[in-house]
Amino acid sequence: MENGTTKTIFSRKSVRNYVEATVPPETLEFLVRAGMAAPSAMDRRPWEFIIINDKTVVKKLNDALPHAKMAEKAGHAIVVAGNIEKQAGGKDSTFWIMDCSAAVENILLAAESLGLGAVWTAVYPNADRLKPVIETLGLPSNIVPLAFIPVGKPDGNDKPKEKFDKEKIHWNHWSNKKAK
Ligand SMILES: Cc1cc2nc3c(=O)[nH]c(=O)nc-3n(C[C@H](O)[C@H](O)[C@H](O)COP(=O)(O)O)c2cc1C
């Protein structure tokens, strides 16, 4: 059952250790293209992508975000943000979170498939993370950053985890652990 896609899914990991290297703008844009291929509620595509390849901006966010200290070495990042006015259900809905999360995962998988490293670091919903990202990137009030994704060349130290857990599978009914 293994193919190129499943191989990428099972080999993806959060990469927090990088070697310095330049990822070309067209590659970063290709990752965003993968993000935009994600499903979204009512196909509203309420996402925006801020590609960061200016070292000064990367450093500013690296310093402001305590859980994204790998960004400076990675050298590049992509912020996935939701346009809350465009989402299914209107501006007080929460579909944008799911839509943008699907886009984030697509970016992580595309990065893995290209031999790049990436890691989902949370911006939303922490106020202390939202503020510096919104301010640094100049985001308008209808654009909420969900994730800050450092992207770069992995040094090879991060490995995928084995997460399969048969206990979490239920067949046809919560109480049934066996296939029909
Ligand atoms: C919503 C979300 C928020 C996360 N936030 C952070 C973060 O702020 N910093 C970080 O280093 N990793 C973050 N991670 C990555 C997780 O720690 C990581 O996915 C988890 O440990 C499993 O490891 P793996 O991605 O290598 O499979 C986040 C992941 C998700 C899905």
Ligand as a Chemical Component Dictionary entry (heavy atoms), coordinates in Angstrom:
data_LIG
# 
_chem_comp.id                   LIG 
_chem_comp.type                 NON-POLYMER 
_chem_comp.pdbx_formal_charge   0 
_chem_comp.three_letter_code    LIG 
# 
loop_
_chem_comp_atom.comp_id 
_chem_comp_atom.atom_id 
_chem_comp_atom.alt_atom_id 
_chem_comp_atom.type_symbol 
_chem_comp_atom.charge 
_chem_comp_atom.model_Cartn_x 
_chem_comp_atom.model_Cartn_y 
_chem_comp_atom.model_Cartn_z 
_chem_comp_atom.pdbx_ordinal 
LIG C1  C1  C 0 -1.671 23.212 16.605 1  
LIG C2  C2  C 0 -0.203 22.891 16.755 2  
LIG C3  C3  C 0 0.617  23.791 17.413 3  
LIG C4  C4  C 0 1.985  23.519 17.534 4  
LIG N1  N1  N 0 2.791  24.478 18.119 5  
LIG C5  C5  C 0 4.122  24.261 18.192 6  
LIG C6  C6  C 0 4.994  25.281 18.676 7  
LIG O1  O1  O 0 4.571  26.376 19.029 8  
LIG N2  N2  N 0 6.333  25.021 18.695 9  
LIG C7  C7  C 0 6.840  23.817 18.272 10 
LIG O2  O2  O 0 8.067  23.628 18.325 11 
LIG N3  N3  N 0 6.035  22.829 17.799 12 
LIG C8  C8  C 0 4.703  23.023 17.733 13 
LIG N4  N4  N 0 3.883  22.068 17.204 14 
LIG C9  C9  C 0 4.454  20.794 16.720 15 
LIG C10 C10 C 0 4.153  19.632 17.685 16 
LIG O3  O3  O 0 4.905  19.771 18.847 17 
LIG C11 C11 C 0 4.447  18.312 16.941 18 
LIG O4  O4  O 0 3.618  18.192 15.816 19 
LIG C12 C12 C 0 4.261  17.094 17.849 20 
LIG O5  O5  O 0 5.203  17.077 18.896 21 
LIG C13 C13 C 0 4.371  15.781 17.069 22 
LIG O6  O6  O 0 5.637  15.672 16.464 23 
LIG P1  P1  P 0 5.806  15.522 14.892 24 
LIG O7  O7  O 0 5.234  16.750 14.227 25 
LIG O8  O8  O 0 7.280  15.414 14.654 26 
LIG O9  O9  O 0 5.062  14.300 14.439 27 
LIG C14 C14 C 0 2.512  22.314 17.043 28 
LIG C15 C15 C 0 1.672  21.419 16.387 29 
LIG C16 C16 C 0 0.336  21.701 16.215 30 
LIG C17 C17 C 0 -0.544 20.741 15.446 31 
# 
loop_
_chem_comp_bond.comp_id 
_chem_comp_bond.atom_id_1 
_chem_comp_bond.atom_id_2 
_chem_comp_bond.value_order 
_chem_comp_bond.pdbx_ordinal 
LIG C1  C2  SING 1  
LIG C2  C3  SING 2  
LIG C2  C16 DOUB 3  
LIG C3  C4  DOUB 4  
LIG C4  N1  SING 5  
LIG C4  C14 SING 6  
LIG N1  C5  DOUB 7  
LIG C5  C6  SING 8  
LIG C5  C8  SING 9  
LIG C6  O1  DOUB 10 
LIG C6  N2  SING 11 
LIG N2  C7  SING 12 
LIG C7  O2  DOUB 13 
LIG C7  N3  SING 14 
LIG N3  C8  DOUB 15 
LIG C8  N4  SING 16 
LIG N4  C9  SING 17 
LIG N4  C14 SING 18 
LIG C9  C10 SING 19 
LIG C10 O3  SING 20 
LIG C10 C11 SING 21 
LIG C11 O4  SING 22 
LIG C11 C12 SING 23 
LIG C12 O5  SING 24 
LIG C12 C13 SING 25 
LIG C13 O6  SING 26 
LIG O6  P1  SING 27 
LIG P1  O7  DOUB 28 
LIG P1  O8  SING 29 
LIG P1  O9  SING 30 
LIG C14 C15 DOUB 31 
LIG C15 C16 SING 32 
LIG C16 C17 SING 33 
# 
